Structure formats: structure tokens, C-alpha cells
Amino acid sequence: MENLLNKETVKRVQNFIKKFDPKLKVLKLETTARTANDAANSLKCEVGAIVKSLLFRTEDSFLICLIAGDRRCSLNKLKKILGKKDVSMANAEEVKENTGFSIGGVAPVAHMKRLEIYIDKSLSRFSSVFAAAGHPNCVFKISYDQLIKITNGNEKEISE
């Protein structure tokens, strides 16, 4: 298997998190972390401690929602917070274009375009969480408080 840590997308995440905190590092998993359940099994942690980075499209912009692995993002809550009628999941092409990552490996940081980021408050149940790092087999571990700082994200009640 090629060395995933040398992939451009993974290096982009690695450089970003290292600048923020030299102790943070990308972990390569032998098994996939494409879904929250897969990741939890690979990491032997609770599904809720897996951060899902989801891209949403509104009438005029895109935003990222970081959701606990055991929750779903509530479109209704999102619409209320944003004051928008039209909010939907972005498609694979939009995800790649805005974040620079493919679905399954979308990191909460190091996006191609500047995106507003909302962080689901239910993630605060965990002292540390795991997020994708640019590839379905790569993740990084970070504390909830650091996740807020590194993403410059807004804590919101956006899950159900």
C-alpha cells in the first residue's frame, strides 16, 4: 500500500494541524474510517467521538458542519440558525471543489476555500475526538476545545 501520509491531501492536513499544535499528528489506520462506524471500530472508541465533516449548500454559500458520529445534522435547526429556506447536502463534486477533499476523507481544516464552520455541541461530551485527515484511512485526534480553536468554528445545537 502506498504511503498515505505522503498524499497531498493528507500532507495539507498534517501541515495545518502541526502549525496549530506540534503535538497533533495524522494517524494512519489499517482499516477504513470512511464512515463514523468504521472509524470507531478501527480506533476502538465510541462512535460519537468521531467527527463527521459535512458540507452543506445554501442559496448563496457553502458551510461545514462538524457532527458527532452518532448524530445526524438537523437541516431544520440549520435553516433556523442561518435564516435560510434552502439548505441541503452538497454533492461529491461540490465537496471536492470547496474542501479539496473527497467524501470519506473530508477534514475539518485545511479547506481549499474559506468556509464557515459550525460545530455540533454534542461533541463536547468527549474530551478528545477523531476527525478525518484528507483520506478515508487517515485521522487525527484532537481535544474538543482545540477543535473549536483550530477551525475557528461556532458551537451550535445542530444535531438530532
PyMOL commands that set and color helices and strands:
alter all, ss='L'
color gray80, all
select helices_A, chain A and resi 4-6+8-20+36-43+47-49+75-82+92-99+121-125+144-151
alter helices_A, ss='H'
color red, helices_A
select strands_A, chain A and resi 26-28+50-58+62-68+87-89+116-120+128-135+138-143+154-156
alter strands_A, ss='S'
color yellow, strands_A
deselect
rebuild
show_as cartoon
